[in-house]
Structure formats: C-alpha cells, structure tokens
C-alpha cells in the first residue's frame, strides 16, 4: 500500500508542476457544460496522471472528471478516481485554492487519497485505517458531538452560488475561503 501511496504522490506532484506552468493565466477556457469550465491545464494534467498511474497499474480502472468514462472500469476491483484540477474556477480566477486530487478505491471502498496544492506545497494523504497526514505529519479532525459546534469551510464559488444557504444557520462559525 505504501508503494501505491508513493506512486500517487509522485503523480500528484508532477500534476502540480503542469498546473504551475499555466497558473495564473495565459490559456483559453472552454466549457464542458453550464458553469463547468475546463482549461488545457485540466486536460494536460489528466493525460499525464492517466499515463503514469495506469502504466504502473495496468489492471486498475480509471474514473476522471476530465476523461470519458468507460464501463470497463466497473469490471476492475481497483479504480483510480481523479480530478486533475480540483478547483478549476479558483484556478481561472487566479486564486491559489486548487489541488490535484487522486483517490484509489478497492471494491467500491476508498483505500487511499492524496491532495496536492502546488502553490502552497501542501500535500495531504490518507490510507484506510492508517490516518491522514499533511506533509507527512498526522492530522486529526476535531471531536464534537454537535453539528452546531462544528466549523464549516467552503469555497467562495460555492458560497456565491448559494449552495450553503440552507445549511449555514446550522453552523455556529462558518468560514469561507
């Protein structure tokens, strides 16, 4: 499992290098649908991640926000789940609030996940049953018994779109990035 985590980390960091080549601009923006932009940074990072991860693990399936889905992945016990540029709207706006996101599921259950922000050099990782880490140091969620006491962190884009309007009163201290 540690070898898979190292592979995902190398891939995410390489993806981050591609994103840095395009940030903060100088590229065209296309649309995958209403309010769903895509850039060459998305597609180029996706192609690289797919090549790296599936070359190393040719028997694994692939599910990505930027690739056409294939029913073949449903026949695989392990599937890479990728968003090569998670936070495309923030990326386009020039905000350093985006990551390369890679997950691995086995028989439909998550077993590994990494997030890499190349601007801040923050690398989050987690292995099922082994905890979560930020730049190699253990991290933990707070233990609260009440949703009202929980902190909510949401993106500006989601807040502006009103996606949290019905829930914001539930949280005592909402925080918007």
OpenMM code with the backbone's topology and positions (N, CA, C; nanometers):
from openmm import Vec3, app, unit

residues = "UNK UNK UNK UNK UNK UNK UNK UNK UNK UNK UNK UNK UNK UNK UNK UNK UNK UNK UNK UNK UNK UNK UNK UNK UNK UNK UNK UNK UNK UNK UNK UNK UNK UNK UNK UNK UNK UNK UNK UNK UNK UNK UNK UNK UNK UNK UNK UNK UNK UNK UNK UNK UNK UNK UNK UNK UNK UNK UNK UNK UNK UNK UNK UNK UNK UNK UNK UNK UNK UNK UNK UNK UNK UNK UNK UNK UNK UNK UNK UNK UNK UNK UNK UNK UNK UNK UNK UNK UNK UNK UNK UNK UNK UNK UNK UNK UNK UNK UNK UNK UNK UNK UNK UNK UNK UNK UNK UNK UNK UNK UNK UNK UNK UNK UNK UNK UNK UNK UNK UNK UNK UNK UNK UNK UNK UNK UNK UNK UNK UNK UNK UNK UNK UNK UNK UNK UNK UNK UNK UNK UNK UNK UNK UNK UNK UNK UNK UNK UNK UNK UNK UNK UNK UNK UNK UNK UNK UNK UNK UNK UNK UNK UNK UNK UNK UNK UNK UNK UNK UNK UNK UNK UNK UNK UNK UNK UNK".split()
positions = [
    Vec3(0.0814, -0.1194, 0.0000),
    Vec3(0.0000, 0.0000, 0.0000),
    Vec3(0.0862, 0.1263, 0.0000),
    Vec3(0.1973, 0.1205, 0.0721),
    Vec3(0.2868, 0.2378, 0.0756),
    Vec3(0.3426, 0.2687, -0.0634),
    Vec3(0.3680, 0.1631, -0.1442),
    Vec3(0.4167, 0.1861, -0.2807),
    Vec3(0.3118, 0.2587, -0.3643),
    Vec3(0.1850, 0.2242, -0.3464),
    Vec3(0.0778, 0.2935, -0.4173),
    Vec3(0.0669, 0.4386, -0.3721),
    Vec3(0.0856, 0.4628, -0.2436),
    Vec3(0.0830, 0.5993, -0.1930),
    Vec3(0.1980, 0.6803, -0.2534),
    Vec3(0.3155, 0.6216, -0.2614),
    Vec3(0.4306, 0.6910, -0.3226),
    Vec3(0.4040, 0.7200, -0.4696),
    Vec3(0.3439, 0.6243, -0.5394),
    Vec3(0.3088, 0.6443, -0.6794),
    Vec3(0.2108, 0.7604, -0.6938),
    Vec3(0.1066, 0.7615, -0.6112),
    Vec3(0.0071, 0.8694, -0.6164),
    Vec3(0.0707, 1.0037, -0.5832),
    Vec3(0.1628, 1.0054, -0.4873),
    Vec3(0.2301, 1.1308, -0.4533),
    Vec3(0.3143, 1.1808, -0.5699),
    Vec3(0.3923, 1.0926, -0.6313),
    Vec3(0.4743, 1.1342, -0.7464),
    Vec3(0.3860, 1.1885, -0.8581),
    Vec3(0.2756, 1.1194, -0.8836),
    Vec3(0.1845, 1.1634, -0.9893),
    Vec3(0.1232, 1.2996, -0.9555),
    Vec3(0.0783, 1.3160, -0.8316),
    Vec3(0.0168, 1.4434, -0.7913),
    Vec3(0.1164, 1.5587, -0.7995),
    Vec3(0.2376, 1.5357, -0.7557),
    Vec3(0.3393, 1.6417, -0.7625),
    Vec3(0.3741, 1.6756, -0.9071),
    Vec3(0.3800, 1.5746, -0.9932),
    Vec3(0.4040, 1.6011, -1.1357),
    Vec3(0.2872, 1.6787, -1.1957),
    Vec3(0.1666, 1.6435, -1.1549),
    Vec3(0.0499, 1.7192, -1.1984),
    Vec3(0.0565, 1.8633, -1.1525),
    Vec3(0.1029, 1.8835, -1.0296),
    Vec3(0.1194, 2.0188, -0.9778),
    Vec3(0.2158, 2.1011, -1.0603),
    Vec3(0.3215, 2.0381, -1.1107),
    Vec3(0.4177, 2.1089, -1.1966),
    Vec3(0.3505, 2.1560, -1.3251),
    Vec3(0.2665, 2.0714, -1.3822),
    Vec3(0.1933, 2.1123, -1.5025),
    Vec3(0.1036, 2.2313, -1.4711),
    Vec3(0.0299, 2.2248, -1.3607),
    Vec3(-0.0602, 2.3350, -1.3245),
    Vec3(0.0165, 2.4650, -1.3051),
    Vec3(0.1337, 2.4566, -1.2434),
    Vec3(0.2141, 2.5769, -1.2218),
    Vec3(0.2576, 2.6410, -1.3537),
    Vec3(0.2742, 2.5594, -1.4573),
    Vec3(0.3122, 2.6134, -1.5880),
    Vec3(0.2034, 2.7028, -1.6468),
    Vec3(0.0796, 2.6809, -1.6065),
    Vec3(-0.0329, 2.7576, -1.6596),
    Vec3(-0.0855, 2.8635, -1.5630),
    Vec3(-0.0502, 2.8571, -1.4385),
    Vec3(-0.1031, 2.9496, -1.3390),
    Vec3(-0.0174, 3.0746, -1.3361),
    Vec3(-0.0743, 3.1939, -1.3328),
    Vec3(-0.2143, 3.2285, -1.3139),
    Vec3(-0.2896, 3.2617, -1.4415),
    Vec3(-0.2404, 3.2295, -1.5599),
    Vec3(-0.3215, 3.2608, -1.6785),
    Vec3(-0.2452, 3.2345, -1.8067),
    Vec3(-0.2985, 3.2896, -1.9155),
    Vec3(-0.2345, 3.2731, -2.0443),
    Vec3(-0.2858, 3.1521, -2.1212),
    Vec3(-0.4075, 3.1111, -2.0974),
    Vec3(-0.4665, 2.9949, -2.1634),
    Vec3(-0.6132, 3.0269, -2.1922),
    Vec3(-0.6722, 2.9517, -2.2811),
    Vec3(-0.8142, 2.9713, -2.3092),
    Vec3(-0.8976, 2.8835, -2.2169),
    Vec3(-1.0200, 2.9236, -2.1980),
    Vec3(-1.1138, 2.8498, -2.1138),
    Vec3(-1.2282, 2.8010, -2.2013),
    Vec3(-1.2547, 2.6721, -2.1947),
    Vec3(-1.3670, 2.6122, -2.2667),
    Vec3(-1.4730, 2.5730, -2.1646),
    Vec3(-1.5816, 2.5168, -2.2134),
    Vec3(-1.6904, 2.4777, -2.1245),
    Vec3(-1.7314, 2.3334, -2.1513),
    Vec3(-1.7475, 2.2573, -2.0421),
    Vec3(-1.7990, 2.1206, -2.0512),
    Vec3(-1.9506, 2.1194, -2.0347),
    Vec3(-2.0069, 2.2326, -1.9993),
    Vec3(-2.1497, 2.2451, -1.9751),
    Vec3(-2.1744, 2.3724, -1.8978),
    Vec3(-2.2992, 2.3980, -1.8608),
    Vec3(-2.3303, 2.5195, -1.7865),
    Vec3(-2.2478, 2.5312, -1.6580),
    Vec3(-2.1776, 2.6434, -1.6456),
    Vec3(-2.0985, 2.6742, -1.5258),
    Vec3(-1.9984, 2.5631, -1.4930),
    Vec3(-1.9395, 2.5030, -1.5979),
    Vec3(-1.8459, 2.3927, -1.5797),
    Vec3(-1.7262, 2.4126, -1.6735),
    Vec3(-1.6347, 2.5037, -1.6365),
    Vec3(-1.5224, 2.5349, -1.7246),
    Vec3(-1.4145, 2.4266, -1.7240),
    Vec3(-1.3348, 2.4272, -1.8301),
    Vec3(-1.2202, 2.3381, -1.8408),
    Vec3(-1.1081, 2.4141, -1.9124),
    Vec3(-0.9852, 2.3869, -1.8730),
    Vec3(-0.8695, 2.4508, -1.9345),
    Vec3(-0.7735, 2.3442, -1.9855),
    Vec3(-0.6735, 2.3867, -2.0598),
    Vec3(-0.5706, 2.2943, -2.1038),
    Vec3(-0.4946, 2.2380, -1.9839),
    Vec3(-0.4884, 2.3132, -1.8754),
    Vec3(-0.4230, 2.2631, -1.7535),
    Vec3(-0.4964, 2.1404, -1.7004),
    Vec3(-0.6300, 2.1423, -1.7054),
    Vec3(-0.7102, 2.0260, -1.6639),
    Vec3(-0.6765, 1.9046, -1.7504),
    Vec3(-0.6861, 1.9229, -1.8816),
    Vec3(-0.6735, 1.8092, -1.9723),
    Vec3(-0.5306, 1.7572, -1.9821),
    Vec3(-0.4328, 1.8457, -1.9795),
    Vec3(-0.2937, 1.8010, -1.9854),
    Vec3(-0.2549, 1.7252, -1.8581),
    Vec3(-0.2985, 1.7750, -1.7439),
    Vec3(-0.2700, 1.7060, -1.6173),
    Vec3(-0.3403, 1.5709, -1.6145),
    Vec3(-0.4633, 1.5665, -1.6628),
    Vec3(-0.5380, 1.4413, -1.6675),
    Vec3(-0.4647, 1.3370, -1.7518),
    Vec3(-0.4183, 1.3760, -1.8684),
    Vec3(-0.3492, 1.2820, -1.9574),
    Vec3(-0.2229, 1.2274, -1.8921),
    Vec3(-0.1483, 1.3150, -1.8251),
    Vec3(-0.0265, 1.2708, -1.7587),
    Vec3(-0.0585, 1.1752, -1.6448),
    Vec3(-0.1574, 1.2090, -1.5618),
    Vec3(-0.1936, 1.1228, -1.4494),
    Vec3(-0.2373, 0.9851, -1.4983),
    Vec3(-0.3178, 0.9833, -1.6016),
    Vec3(-0.3657, 0.8563, -1.6556),
    Vec3(-0.2490, 0.7718, -1.7045),
    Vec3(-0.1569, 0.8333, -1.7764),
    Vec3(-0.0408, 0.7599, -1.8278),
    Vec3(0.0437, 0.7044, -1.7134),
    Vec3(0.0723, 0.7868, -1.6143),
    Vec3(0.1583, 0.7447, -1.5029),
    Vec3(0.0917, 0.6360, -1.4190),
    Vec3(-0.0309, 0.6597, -1.3777),
    Vec3(-0.0977, 0.5669, -1.2862),
    Vec3(-0.1343, 0.4344, -1.3533),
    Vec3(-0.1827, 0.4399, -1.4779),
    Vec3(-0.2218, 0.3151, -1.5433),
    Vec3(-0.1034, 0.2393, -1.6017),
    Vec3(0.0059, 0.3085, -1.6298),
    Vec3(0.1271, 0.2362, -1.6705),
    Vec3(0.1792, 0.1546, -1.5532),
    Vec3(0.1779, 0.2135, -1.4353),
    Vec3(0.2248, 0.1436, -1.3149),
    Vec3(0.1264, 0.0357, -1.2700),
    Vec3(-0.0021, 0.0579, -1.2968),
    Vec3(-0.1079, -0.0342, -1.2501),
    Vec3(-0.2031, -0.0642, -1.3659),
    Vec3(-0.1582, -0.1400, -1.4654),
    Vec3(-0.2394, -0.1598, -1.5862),
    Vec3(-0.3701, -0.2355, -1.5651),
    Vec3(-0.3835, -0.3058, -1.4552),
    Vec3(-0.5067, -0.3812, -1.4290),
    Vec3(-0.6106, -0.3000, -1.3523),
    Vec3(-0.5805, -0.1738, -1.3219),
    Vec3(-0.6722, -0.0893, -1.2463),
    Vec3(-0.7656, -0.0170, -1.3424),
    Vec3(-0.8805, 0.0243, -1.2918),
    Vec3(-0.9734, 0.1044, -1.3691),
    Vec3(-0.9423, 0.2527, -1.3548),
    Vec3(-1.0149, 0.3349, -1.4310),
    Vec3(-0.9908, 0.4790, -1.4351),
    Vec3(-1.1231, 0.5534, -1.4378),
    Vec3(-1.1377, 0.6508, -1.3478),
    Vec3(-1.2528, 0.7403, -1.3461),
    Vec3(-1.1998, 0.8802, -1.3195),
    Vec3(-1.2199, 0.9690, -1.4143),
    Vec3(-1.1687, 1.1053, -1.4010),
    Vec3(-1.2728, 1.2057, -1.4461),
    Vec3(-1.2690, 1.3213, -1.3846),
    Vec3(-1.3604, 1.4281, -1.4232),
    Vec3(-1.3349, 1.4738, -1.5661),
    Vec3(-1.2131, 1.4549, -1.6159),
    Vec3(-1.1780, 1.5074, -1.7473),
    Vec3(-1.1686, 1.4009, -1.8566),
    Vec3(-1.1947, 1.2759, -1.8254),
    Vec3(-1.1878, 1.1690, -1.9261),
    Vec3(-1.3261, 1.1083, -1.9465),
    Vec3(-1.3479, 1.0586, -2.0669),
    Vec3(-1.4735, 0.9862, -2.0918),
    Vec3(-1.4745, 0.8598, -2.0065),
    Vec3(-1.5871, 0.8335, -1.9431),
    Vec3(-1.5992, 0.7144, -1.8594),
    Vec3(-1.6153, 0.5918, -1.9487),
    Vec3(-1.5735, 0.4797, -1.8941),
    Vec3(-1.5849, 0.3537, -1.9667),
    Vec3(-1.6454, 0.2489, -1.8742),
    Vec3(-1.7409, 0.1716, -1.9241),
    Vec3(-1.7993, 0.0664, -1.8400),
    Vec3(-1.6968, -0.0388, -1.7999),
    Vec3(-1.5841, -0.0422, -1.8687),
    Vec3(-1.4786, -0.1386, -1.8357),
    Vec3(-1.4305, -0.1217, -1.6915),
    Vec3(-1.4312, 0.0027, -1.6424),
    Vec3(-1.3821, 0.0249, -1.5060),
    Vec3(-1.4664, -0.0510, -1.4033),
    Vec3(-1.5914, -0.0775, -1.4361),
    Vec3(-1.6793, -0.1481, -1.3438),
    Vec3(-1.6392, -0.2945, -1.3259),
    Vec3(-1.5534, -0.3439, -1.4132),
    Vec3(-1.5062, -0.4824, -1.4030),
    Vec3(-1.3781, -0.4923, -1.3213),
    Vec3(-1.3237, -0.3794, -1.2805),
    Vec3(-1.1962, -0.3757, -1.2087),
    Vec3(-1.2197, -0.3704, -1.0582),
    Vec3(-1.1368, -0.4426, -0.9829),
    Vec3(-1.1515, -0.4379, -0.8374),
    Vec3(-1.0919, -0.3098, -0.7800),
    Vec3(-0.9911, -0.2559, -0.8456),
    Vec3(-0.9325, -0.1283, -0.8018),
    Vec3(-0.9479, -0.0244, -0.9117),
    Vec3(-0.9858, 0.0975, -0.8700),
    Vec3(-1.0108, 0.2053, -0.9651),
    Vec3(-0.9484, 0.3347, -0.9132),
    Vec3(-0.8658, 0.3971, -0.9987),
    Vec3(-0.8162, 0.5318, -0.9686),
    Vec3(-0.9306, 0.6297, -0.9937),
    Vec3(-0.9508, 0.7231, -0.9006),
    Vec3(-1.0539, 0.8257, -0.9128),
    Vec3(-0.9824, 0.9602, -0.9028),
    Vec3(-0.9923, 1.0389, -1.0102),
    Vec3(-0.9043, 1.1547, -1.0252),
    Vec3(-0.9818, 1.2809, -1.0623),
    Vec3(-0.9410, 1.3907, -1.0024),
    Vec3(-0.9776, 1.5231, -1.0520),
    Vec3(-0.8443, 1.5961, -1.0683),
    Vec3(-0.7957, 1.6079, -1.1920),
    Vec3(-0.6612, 1.6615, -1.2130),
    Vec3(-0.6453, 1.8073, -1.1722),
    Vec3(-0.7533, 1.8814, -1.1748),
    Vec3(-0.7516, 2.0202, -1.1293),
    Vec3(-0.8810, 2.0445, -1.0530),
    Vec3(-0.8787, 2.0084, -0.9256),
    Vec3(-0.9946, 2.0247, -0.8389),
    Vec3(-0.9943, 2.1691, -0.7916),
    Vec3(-1.0870, 2.2475, -0.8423),
    Vec3(-1.0902, 2.3910, -0.8142),
    Vec3(-1.0597, 2.4709, -0.9400),
    Vec3(-1.1114, 2.4245, -1.0535),
    Vec3(-1.0834, 2.4920, -1.1803),
    Vec3(-1.1276, 2.6385, -1.1767),
    Vec3(-1.2410, 2.6670, -1.1157),
    Vec3(-1.2891, 2.8056, -1.1122),
    Vec3(-1.1936, 2.8945, -1.0327),
    Vec3(-1.1403, 2.8428, -0.9227),
    Vec3(-1.0434, 2.9193, -0.8436),
    Vec3(-0.9141, 2.9380, -0.9235),
    Vec3(-0.8719, 2.8343, -0.9930),
    Vec3(-0.7525, 2.8394, -1.0782),
    Vec3(-0.7686, 2.9495, -1.1823),
    Vec3(-0.8834, 2.9504, -1.2514),
    Vec3(-0.9101, 3.0511, -1.3542),
    Vec3(-0.9112, 3.1912, -1.2942),
    Vec3(-0.9655, 3.2047, -1.1724),
    Vec3(-0.9723, 3.3356, -1.1059),
    Vec3(-0.8364, 3.3795, -1.0506),
    Vec3(-0.7354, 3.2941, -1.0599),
    Vec3(-0.6031, 3.3295, -1.0093),
    Vec3(-0.5886, 3.3116, -0.8597),
    Vec3(-0.6794, 3.2350, -0.7986),
    Vec3(-0.6710, 3.2087, -0.6547),
    Vec3(-0.5943, 3.0782, -0.6324),
    Vec3(-0.5065, 3.0743, -0.5341),
    Vec3(-0.4262, 2.9532, -0.5092),
    Vec3(-0.5016, 2.8467, -0.4292),
    Vec3(-0.6275, 2.8265, -0.4615),
    Vec3(-0.7154, 2.7362, -0.3865),
    Vec3(-0.7605, 2.6208, -0.4751),
    Vec3(-0.6642, 2.5437, -0.5232),
    Vec3(-0.6928, 2.4294, -0.6095),
    Vec3(-0.5912, 2.3201, -0.5782),
    Vec3(-0.6260, 2.1970, -0.6146),
    Vec3(-0.5383, 2.0828, -0.5881),
    Vec3(-0.5461, 1.9819, -0.7020),
    Vec3(-0.4460, 1.8964, -0.7074),
    Vec3(-0.4523, 1.7730, -0.7834),
    Vec3(-0.5108, 1.6713, -0.6856),
    Vec3(-0.6155, 1.6015, -0.7267),
    Vec3(-0.6856, 1.5103, -0.6375),
    Vec3(-0.6833, 1.3692, -0.6954),
    Vec3(-0.6292, 1.2747, -0.6174),
    Vec3(-0.6193, 1.1353, -0.6613),
    Vec3(-0.6691, 1.0445, -0.5497),
    Vec3(-0.7582, 0.9548, -0.5845),
    Vec3(-0.8062, 0.8554, -0.4901),
    Vec3(-0.7957, 0.7173, -0.5511),
    Vec3(-0.7960, 0.6171, -0.4657),
    Vec3(-0.7969, 0.4790, -0.5116),
    Vec3(-0.9029, 0.4046, -0.4322),
    Vec3(-0.9919, 0.3376, -0.5050),
    Vec3(-1.0960, 0.2578, -0.4412),
    Vec3(-1.0728, 0.1105, -0.4734),
    Vec3(-1.1055, 0.0271, -0.3752),
    Vec3(-1.0981, -0.1175, -0.3938),
    Vec3(-1.2360, -0.1746, -0.3631),
    Vec3(-1.2931, -0.2418, -0.4619),
    Vec3(-1.4284, -0.2965, -0.4482),
    Vec3(-1.5274, -0.1908, -0.3993),
    Vec3(-1.5126, -0.0706, -0.4528),
    Vec3(-1.6039, 0.0384, -0.4208),
    Vec3(-1.5758, 0.1131, -0.2921),
    Vec3(-1.4711, 0.0744, -0.2195),
    Vec3(-1.4375, 0.1398, -0.0921),
    Vec3(-1.3076, 0.2187, -0.1063),
    Vec3(-1.3038, 0.3429, -0.0565),
    Vec3(-1.1798, 0.4204, -0.0655),
    Vec3(-1.0698, 0.3582, 0.0205),
    Vec3(-0.9492, 0.3477, -0.0365),
    Vec3(-0.8369, 0.2922, 0.0385),
    Vec3(-0.7172, 0.3865, 0.0435),
    Vec3(-0.7176, 0.4882, -0.0426),
    Vec3(-0.6043, 0.5803, -0.0489),
    Vec3(-0.6527, 0.7114, -0.1086),
    Vec3(-0.5981, 0.8209, -0.0611),
    Vec3(-0.6298, 0.9501, -0.1202),
    Vec3(-0.5176, 1.0483, -0.1005),
    Vec3(-0.4938, 1.1320, -0.2029),
    Vec3(-0.3958, 1.2397, -0.1914),
    Vec3(-0.4525, 1.3665, -0.2539),
    Vec3(-0.4155, 1.4787, -0.1966),
    Vec3(-0.4460, 1.6114, -0.2496),
    Vec3(-0.3169, 1.6905, -0.2470),
    Vec3(-0.2856, 1.7577, -0.3578),
    Vec3(-0.1625, 1.8373, -0.3621),
    Vec3(-0.1916, 1.9756, -0.4159),
    Vec3(-0.1596, 2.0782, -0.3352),
    Vec3(-0.1685, 2.2173, -0.3785),
    Vec3(-0.0269, 2.2630, -0.4127),
    Vec3(0.0029, 2.2813, -0.5419),
    Vec3(0.1390, 2.3179, -0.5798),
    Vec3(0.1782, 2.4612, -0.5427),
    Vec3(0.0816, 2.5470, -0.5202),
    Vec3(0.1116, 2.6850, -0.4824),
    Vec3(0.1629, 2.6905, -0.3384),
    Vec3(0.0950, 2.6208, -0.2489),
    Vec3(0.1318, 2.6226, -0.1070),
    Vec3(0.2234, 2.5061, -0.0698),
    Vec3(0.2453, 2.4132, -0.1627),
    Vec3(0.3228, 2.2913, -0.1401),
    Vec3(0.2653, 2.2103, -0.0235),
    Vec3(0.1332, 2.2096, -0.0135),
    Vec3(0.0651, 2.1283, 0.0878),
    Vec3(0.0270, 1.9951, 0.0245),
    Vec3(0.0695, 1.8871, 0.0898),
    Vec3(0.0404, 1.7535, 0.0398),
    Vec3(-0.0352, 1.6773, 0.1472),
    Vec3(-0.1640, 1.6530, 0.1217),
    Vec3(-0.2486, 1.5761, 0.2121),
    Vec3(-0.2523, 1.4327, 0.1625),
    Vec3(-0.2462, 1.3378, 0.2557),
    Vec3(-0.2554, 1.1969, 0.2175),
    Vec3(-0.3296, 1.1201, 0.3258),
    Vec3(-0.3900, 1.0095, 0.2830),
    Vec3(-0.4594, 0.9228, 0.3779),
    Vec3(-0.4598, 0.7810, 0.3237),
    Vec3(-0.4457, 0.6877, 0.4148),
    Vec3(-0.4592, 0.5453, 0.3851),
    Vec3(-0.5669, 0.4895, 0.4762),
    Vec3(-0.6543, 0.4065, 0.4221),
    Vec3(-0.7618, 0.3480, 0.5027),
    Vec3(-0.7040, 0.2784, 0.6248),
    Vec3(-0.7559, 0.3166, 0.7414),
    Vec3(-0.7135, 0.2546, 0.8668),
    Vec3(-0.5811, 0.3042, 0.9214),
    Vec3(-0.5164, 0.3964, 0.8510),
    Vec3(-0.3842, 0.4432, 0.8961),
    Vec3(-0.3782, 0.5927, 0.9227),
    Vec3(-0.4874, 0.6629, 0.8993),
    Vec3(-0.4915, 0.8045, 0.9328),
    Vec3(-0.4648, 0.8959, 0.8156),
    Vec3(-0.4679, 1.0246, 0.8459),
    Vec3(-0.4476, 1.1298, 0.7468),
    Vec3(-0.3270, 1.2134, 0.7860),
    Vec3(-0.2625, 1.2718, 0.6843),
    Vec3(-0.1374, 1.3433, 0.7056),
    Vec3(-0.1327, 1.4687, 0.6196),
    Vec3(-0.0651, 1.5695, 0.6705),
    Vec3(-0.0329, 1.6908, 0.5951),
    Vec3(0.1177, 1.7025, 0.5939),
    Vec3(0.1751, 1.6946, 0.4746),
    Vec3(0.3214, 1.6984, 0.4586),
    Vec3(0.3904, 1.5993, 0.5525),
    Vec3(0.3312, 1.4811, 0.5649),
    Vec3(0.3900, 1.3733, 0.6432),
    Vec3(0.3593, 1.3755, 0.7915),
    Vec3(0.2945, 1.4805, 0.8396),
    Vec3(0.2607, 1.4918, 0.9812),
    Vec3(0.1147, 1.4541, 1.0032),
    Vec3(0.0847, 1.3767, 1.1071),
    Vec3(-0.0547, 1.3366, 1.1315),
    Vec3(-0.1461, 1.4567, 1.1532),
    Vec3(-0.2661, 1.4474, 1.0985),
    Vec3(-0.3683, 1.5495, 1.1215),
    Vec3(-0.4942, 1.4782, 1.1702),
    Vec3(-0.5763, 1.5514, 1.2430),
    Vec3(-0.6970, 1.4936, 1.3004),
    Vec3(-0.8105, 1.5944, 1.2925),
    Vec3(-0.9299, 1.5443, 1.2746),
    Vec3(-1.0472, 1.6287, 1.2840),
    Vec3(-1.0786, 1.6534, 1.4303),
    Vec3(-1.1526, 1.7576, 1.4542),
    Vec3(-1.1933, 1.7836, 1.5918),
    Vec3(-1.3023, 1.6863, 1.6313),
    Vec3(-1.3153, 1.6651, 1.7597),
    Vec3(-1.4197, 1.5756, 1.8097),
    Vec3(-1.5275, 1.6622, 1.8733),
    Vec3(-1.6381, 1.6692, 1.8047),
    Vec3(-1.7504, 1.7450, 1.8569),
    Vec3(-1.8740, 1.6569, 1.8482),
    Vec3(-1.9617, 1.6727, 1.9410),
    Vec3(-2.0842, 1.5938, 1.9427),
    Vec3(-2.2013, 1.6673, 1.8799),
    Vec3(-2.1785, 1.7922, 1.8412),
    Vec3(-2.2871, 1.8743, 1.7904),
    Vec3(-2.2476, 1.9370, 1.6575),
    Vec3(-2.3343, 1.9238, 1.5596),
    Vec3(-2.3103, 1.9870, 1.4312),
    Vec3(-2.3017, 2.1387, 1.4473),
    Vec3(-2.3773, 2.1930, 1.5408),
    Vec3(-2.3772, 2.3375, 1.5652),
    Vec3(-2.2384, 2.3863, 1.6067),
    Vec3(-2.1616, 2.3016, 1.6744),
    Vec3(-2.0276, 2.3397, 1.7203),
    Vec3(-1.9203, 2.3171, 1.6137),
    Vec3(-1.9564, 2.2512, 1.5062),
    Vec3(-1.8587, 2.2212, 1.4014),
    Vec3(-1.8261, 2.3459, 1.3210),
    Vec3(-1.7102, 2.3463, 1.2616),
    Vec3(-1.6689, 2.4547, 1.1728),
    Vec3(-1.6895, 2.4090, 1.0293),
    Vec3(-1.7395, 2.4960, 0.9471),
    Vec3(-1.7651, 2.4667, 0.8074),
    Vec3(-1.6733, 2.5531, 0.7222),
    Vec3(-1.5981, 2.4900, 0.6350),
    Vec3(-1.5106, 2.5627, 0.5439),
    Vec3(-1.5591, 2.5323, 0.4025),
    Vec3(-1.5966, 2.6365, 0.3302),
    Vec3(-1.6474, 2.6188, 0.1941),
    Vec3(-1.5806, 2.7197, 0.1013),
    Vec3(-1.5862, 2.6904, -0.0264),
    Vec3(-1.5223, 2.7788, -0.1236),
    Vec3(-1.6073, 2.9020, -0.1504),
    Vec3(-1.5413, 3.0064, -0.1992),
    Vec3(-1.6118, 3.1279, -0.2376),
    Vec3(-1.7141, 3.0979, -0.3469),
    Vec3(-1.6741, 3.0127, -0.4404),
    Vec3(-1.7609, 2.9794, -0.5533),
    Vec3(-1.8899, 2.9153, -0.5051),
    Vec3(-1.8791, 2.8206, -0.4114),
    Vec3(-1.9984, 2.7542, -0.3585),
    Vec3(-2.0843, 2.8506, -0.2784),
    Vec3(-2.0206, 2.9372, -0.2035),
    Vec3(-2.0952, 3.0359, -0.1250),
    Vec3(-2.1689, 3.1324, -0.2175),
    Vec3(-2.0982, 3.1827, -0.3189),
    Vec3(-2.1593, 3.2775, -0.4130),
    Vec3(-2.2754, 3.2141, -0.4884),
    Vec3(-2.2669, 3.0851, -0.5132),
    Vec3(-2.3746, 3.0145, -0.5842),
    Vec3(-2.4911, 2.9806, -0.4926),
    Vec3(-2.4770, 3.0077, -0.3630),
    Vec3(-2.5849, 2.9822, -0.2683),
    Vec3(-2.5998, 2.8366, -0.2266),
    Vec3(-2.4968, 2.7569, -0.2528),
    Vec3(-2.5058, 2.6139, -0.2226),
    Vec3(-2.5140, 2.5831, -0.0735),
    Vec3(-2.4739, 2.6753, 0.0103),
    Vec3(-2.4744, 2.6511, 0.1549),
    Vec3(-2.5825, 2.7306, 0.2267),
    Vec3(-2.6615, 2.8059, 0.1528),
    Vec3(-2.7613, 2.8935, 0.2156),
    Vec3(-2.8543, 2.8203, 0.3121),
    Vec3(-2.8985, 2.7026, 0.2760),
    Vec3(-2.9946, 2.6323, 0.3615),
    Vec3(-2.9285, 2.5697, 0.4846),
    Vec3(-2.7962, 2.5557, 0.4837),
    Vec3(-2.7272, 2.4916, 0.5954),
    Vec3(-2.6479, 2.5870, 0.6834),
    Vec3(-2.6225, 2.7068, 0.6363),
    Vec3(-2.5315, 2.7974, 0.7064),
    Vec3(-2.5762, 2.8268, 0.8492),
    Vec3(-2.7051, 2.8310, 0.8738),
    Vec3(-2.7556, 2.8577, 1.0090),
    Vec3(-2.7278, 2.7406, 1.1040),
    Vec3(-2.7023, 2.6244, 1.0476),
    Vec3(-2.6747, 2.5054, 1.1286),
    Vec3(-2.5405, 2.5167, 1.1996),
    Vec3(-2.4498, 2.5925, 1.1407),
    Vec3(-2.3127, 2.6013, 1.1929),
    Vec3(-2.2922, 2.7324, 1.2667),
    Vec3(-2.2254, 2.7219, 1.3819),
    Vec3(-2.2021, 2.8396, 1.4638),
    Vec3(-2.0991, 2.9317, 1.4014),
    Vec3(-1.9930, 2.8733, 1.3426),
    Vec3(-1.8821, 2.9541, 1.2918),
    Vec3(-1.8471, 2.9131, 1.1483),
    Vec3(-1.9303, 2.9500, 1.0510),
    Vec3(-1.8949, 2.9150, 0.9138),
    Vec3(-1.7741, 2.9978, 0.8701),
    Vec3(-1.6957, 2.9415, 0.7806),
    Vec3(-1.5763, 3.0080, 0.7323),
    Vec3(-1.5700, 2.9869, 0.5821),
    Vec3(-1.5546, 3.0953, 0.5091),
    Vec3(-1.5467, 3.0876, 0.3637),
    Vec3(-1.4052, 3.1208, 0.3205),
    Vec3(-1.3509, 3.0350, 0.2351),
    Vec3(-1.2191, 3.0611, 0.1771),
    Vec3(-1.2327, 3.1599, 0.0649),
] * unit.nanometer
topology = app.Topology()
chain = topology.addChain("A")
for resn in residues:
    res = topology.addResidue(resn, chain)
    for name in ("N", "CA", "C"):
        topology.addAtom(name, app.Element.getBySymbol(name[0]), res)
